[in-house]
Amino acid sequence: MTRPLLNPPCTGWKQDLPTPYDAPAIEASLGNKTPNHQDDIYLEISRPITSARGLMSLFTLPCALFTLSIPGMILDAYRENDSVFMIIGPLMILISAWITLFTLRVDISPPRDEPIRFNRARQKIYAYNFQHRWWNPFEKWEVVPVSYDWSQVRAEHWSQVGALNGGVIFKWGVMLSIIEPGTNNVIDRFRLSTMCADEYLWAYVCTYMQKGPSALPPPGPPKDHNDVLWCEVALRLAPEVAWPADMDQESRTAP
């Protein structure tokens, strides 16, 4: 049985993909994706937070109205001497308020995209990473852009099986792991893709970094991640992608 190369392996590890300097053994493809930008200097790929953006906030108004109605229920319980509801009522307020805040924040707090840039001229990678703990809507959620040498990047294929509403869900993707130079010890880790082209996308990135855009099939029209439809309310309320000025300049230019 093949064992993980990295220490530690990613959650749900299935296999290590070829290193950044190995020739890809499969077709380089973005699937149905199109790059945000591609030229001789850098490639930028979109990493949407979720494909169901906007669905969670549909629960916000009903939850908020229910939260506001609970104090009246507690007052009625006090008048009727209902001691049980007088005890559980405040707990219901806390739970309902948490759900209200969570459903709203999970939709509008993450940026419109988490792009990742591969600078061929500098042989570096730049990732626009959004960090949060979904179960705690009260803590600070923030974007933490990072930059690493291409030689430090490794890719792992993962898959997980879970349960949702009595059913079974199967998820998979490719995780990018950053190793300490000269070792296989992981110092950072973030996703490349989830449930899309995956290994073919990694082959696309490696081909680009090794041989340039001329070795790849012509991409579709570039996409502006800040350009959203009027009906995409959650995305319109979400923060626009805004790289730090110095990183934005470095990641888009040659040395």
C-alpha positions as CSV (number, residue, x, y, z in Angstrom):
1,M,0.0,0.0,0.0
2,T,1.3,3.4,-0.9
3,R,2.0,5.6,2.1
4,P,1.8,9.4,2.2
5,L,4.9,11.3,1.4
6,L,4.2,14.4,3.5
7,N,4.2,14.8,7.2
8,P,1.4,15.1,8.1
9,P,-0.7,14.1,5.1
10,C,-3.9,16.1,4.4
11,T,-7.2,15.0,5.8
12,G,-8.8,12.3,3.6
13,W,-5.4,11.6,1.8
14,K,-5.7,9.3,-1.1
15,Q,-2.5,9.8,-3.1
16,D,0.4,12.2,-3.7
17,L,0.3,13.8,-7.1
18,P,3.4,14.4,-9.2
19,T,5.9,17.0,-7.9
20,P,6.0,20.5,-9.5
21,Y,8.9,19.4,-11.8
22,D,7.6,16.0,-12.9
23,A,6.1,15.8,-16.4
24,P,2.3,15.4,-16.0
25,A,1.1,11.9,-16.9
26,I,-2.5,13.0,-17.7
27,E,-4.1,15.6,-19.8
28,A,-3.8,19.2,-18.7
29,S,-7.3,20.6,-18.4
30,L,-9.4,23.2,-16.5
31,G,-12.6,21.2,-17.1
32,N,-15.4,23.7,-17.4
33,K,-13.4,26.4,-15.7
34,T,-11.7,29.4,-17.3
35,P,-8.7,31.2,-15.8
36,N,-9.1,34.7,-14.4
37,H,-5.9,35.6,-16.2
38,Q,-3.2,33.8,-18.2
39,D,-0.1,35.1,-20.0
40,D,3.6,34.4,-20.2
41,I,4.2,35.8,-16.7
42,Y,1.4,34.5,-14.5
43,L,-1.7,32.3,-14.3
44,E,-4.6,33.1,-12.0
45,I,-7.2,30.5,-11.2
46,S,-10.5,31.1,-9.4
47,R,-11.3,29.2,-6.2
48,P,-15.0,29.9,-5.4
49,I,-15.8,29.5,-1.7
50,T,-18.9,27.4,-2.6
51,S,-21.1,26.8,-5.6
52,A,-24.2,27.4,-3.4
53,R,-23.4,30.9,-2.4
54,G,-26.6,32.8,-1.3
55,L,-28.6,29.8,-0.2
56,M,-27.7,30.1,3.5
57,S,-28.9,33.7,3.8
58,L,-32.4,32.6,2.7
59,F,-32.8,31.4,6.3
60,T,-31.6,34.7,7.8
61,L,-35.0,36.6,7.8
62,P,-37.1,33.7,9.1
63,C,-34.5,33.0,11.9
64,A,-34.3,36.7,12.8
65,L,-38.1,37.0,13.0
66,F,-38.3,33.9,15.2
67,T,-35.6,35.3,17.5
68,L,-37.5,38.5,17.9
69,S,-40.7,36.6,18.7
70,I,-39.2,34.6,21.6
71,P,-39.2,37.4,24.2
72,G,-42.9,37.7,23.7
73,M,-43.3,33.9,24.2
74,I,-41.2,34.2,27.4
75,L,-43.5,37.0,28.7
76,D,-46.6,34.9,27.9
77,A,-45.0,31.9,29.8
78,Y,-44.4,34.2,32.8
79,R,-48.0,35.2,32.8
80,E,-49.1,31.6,32.6
81,N,-46.5,30.5,35.1
82,D,-44.9,28.2,32.6
83,S,-41.6,27.7,34.4
84,V,-40.3,25.2,31.8
85,F,-40.5,27.7,28.9
86,M,-39.2,30.5,31.1
87,I,-36.0,28.4,31.5
88,I,-35.6,27.2,27.9
89,G,-36.7,30.5,26.3
90,P,-33.4,32.3,26.9
91,L,-31.6,29.2,25.5
92,M,-33.8,29.4,22.4
93,I,-32.9,33.0,22.0
94,L,-29.2,32.2,22.1
95,I,-29.5,29.3,19.6
96,S,-31.7,31.2,17.2
97,A,-29.5,34.3,17.3
98,W,-26.5,32.1,16.6
99,I,-28.2,30.5,13.6
100,T,-29.3,34.0,12.3
101,L,-25.8,35.4,12.6
102,F,-24.2,32.3,11.1
103,T,-26.5,32.0,8.1
104,L,-25.9,35.6,7.2
105,R,-22.2,35.8,7.9
106,V,-21.3,32.5,6.1
107,D,-22.7,34.0,2.9
108,I,-21.5,37.6,2.9
109,S,-18.3,37.6,4.9
110,P,-16.1,35.4,2.6
111,P,-14.6,37.3,-0.4
112,R,-16.2,36.9,-3.8
113,D,-13.3,34.6,-4.8
114,E,-10.2,33.1,-3.4
115,P,-7.9,33.4,-6.4
116,I,-4.5,31.7,-6.6
117,R,-1.7,33.0,-8.8
118,F,1.2,31.0,-10.3
119,N,4.0,33.3,-11.4
120,R,6.1,31.5,-14.0
121,A,8.6,34.3,-14.3
122,R,9.4,34.3,-10.5
123,Q,8.6,30.6,-10.0
124,K,6.4,31.5,-7.1
125,I,2.8,30.9,-5.9
126,Y,0.5,33.4,-4.4
127,A,-2.8,32.4,-2.6
128,Y,-5.6,34.6,-1.5
129,N,-6.7,32.5,1.5
130,F,-9.8,33.2,3.6
131,Q,-9.4,31.9,7.1
132,H,-12.4,31.2,9.4
133,R,-14.0,28.7,11.7
134,W,-17.5,28.1,10.4
135,W,-18.8,27.1,13.8
136,N,-17.8,30.4,15.4
137,P,-19.5,33.4,13.7
138,F,-18.4,35.7,16.5
139,E,-14.6,35.5,15.9
140,K,-12.7,37.5,13.3
141,W,-12.8,36.0,9.8
142,E,-10.1,37.4,7.5
143,V,-8.2,37.0,4.3
144,V,-4.5,36.0,4.8
145,P,-2.7,36.2,1.4
146,V,0.5,34.0,1.3
147,S,3.4,33.6,-1.0
148,Y,5.8,30.6,-1.4
149,D,8.5,29.4,-3.8
150,W,7.1,27.0,-6.4
151,S,9.7,24.4,-5.3
152,Q,8.0,24.2,-1.9
153,V,4.6,23.2,-3.4
154,R,3.3,19.6,-3.3
155,A,-0.2,18.4,-4.3
156,E,-2.3,15.7,-2.6
157,H,-5.5,14.1,-3.8
158,W,-8.1,13.6,-1.0
159,S,-11.7,12.3,-0.7
160,Q,-14.1,12.1,2.2
161,V,-17.5,10.5,2.8
162,G,-19.9,12.1,5.2
163,A,-23.6,12.2,6.2
164,L,-26.0,15.0,5.5
165,N,-29.7,15.0,6.4
166,G,-29.8,11.2,6.5
167,G,-28.0,10.8,3.2
168,V,-24.4,10.2,2.2
169,I,-22.2,12.8,0.5
170,F,-18.9,12.2,-1.2
171,K,-16.4,15.0,-1.6
172,W,-13.0,15.1,-3.2
173,G,-10.4,17.6,-4.3
174,V,-6.7,18.5,-4.5
175,M,-4.9,20.1,-1.6
176,L,-1.7,22.2,-2.0
177,S,0.8,21.6,0.8
178,I,3.8,23.8,1.4
179,I,6.9,22.0,2.7
180,E,9.8,23.3,4.7
181,P,12.8,23.3,2.2
182,G,14.8,20.1,2.3
183,T,12.1,18.2,4.1
184,N,8.7,16.7,3.7
185,N,7.3,18.6,6.7
186,V,4.2,20.6,5.9
187,I,4.2,24.2,7.1
188,D,1.1,25.4,5.3
189,R,-1.8,23.9,3.4
190,F,-4.7,25.3,1.3
191,R,-7.0,23.9,-1.4
192,L,-6.4,24.1,-5.1
193,S,-9.8,22.7,-6.1
194,T,-12.9,20.8,-4.8
195,M,-15.0,18.5,-6.9
196,C,-13.9,19.8,-10.3
197,A,-11.0,19.0,-12.7
198,D,-8.7,18.2,-9.7
199,E,-5.8,16.1,-10.9
200,Y,-6.2,17.5,-14.4
201,L,-6.1,21.0,-13.0
202,W,-2.9,20.2,-11.2
203,A,-1.5,18.9,-14.5
204,Y,-2.6,22.2,-16.1
205,V,-0.8,24.3,-13.5
206,C,2.4,22.2,-13.7
207,T,2.4,22.3,-17.5
208,Y,2.0,26.1,-17.4
209,M,4.9,26.5,-14.8
210,Q,7.2,24.1,-16.7
211,K,6.5,25.0,-20.4
212,G,4.4,28.2,-20.5
213,P,0.9,28.9,-21.9
214,S,1.9,27.8,-25.4
215,A,1.9,24.2,-24.2
216,L,-1.7,24.4,-23.1
217,P,-5.0,24.4,-25.0
218,P,-6.3,28.0,-25.6
219,P,-8.3,29.1,-22.5
220,G,-11.8,30.6,-22.6
221,P,-12.4,34.3,-22.0
222,P,-10.9,35.6,-18.8
223,K,-13.2,36.0,-15.8
224,D,-13.3,39.0,-13.4
225,H,-14.2,37.6,-10.0
226,N,-15.5,41.0,-8.8
227,D,-18.0,41.2,-11.7
228,V,-21.2,39.5,-10.4
229,L,-24.8,39.5,-11.6
230,W,-27.3,41.9,-10.0
231,C,-29.3,38.9,-8.8
232,E,-26.3,37.4,-6.9
233,V,-27.2,39.3,-3.7
234,A,-24.8,37.4,-1.4
235,L,-21.9,37.9,-3.7
236,R,-22.7,41.6,-4.2
237,L,-22.7,42.1,-0.4
238,A,-19.4,40.1,-0.1
239,P,-16.0,41.9,0.0
240,E,-14.3,42.3,-3.4
241,V,-11.0,40.6,-3.9
242,A,-8.3,43.1,-2.9
243,W,-4.7,41.9,-2.9
244,P,-2.2,43.8,-0.8
245,A,-0.6,46.3,-3.2
246,D,2.9,45.0,-2.9
247,M,1.9,41.4,-3.4
248,D,-0.4,42.3,-6.2
249,Q,2.4,44.0,-8.1
250,E,4.9,41.3,-7.4
251,S,2.6,38.4,-8.4
252,R,1.7,40.0,-11.7
253,T,5.2,41.0,-12.9
254,A,8.6,39.4,-13.8
255,P,11.6,40.0,-11.6
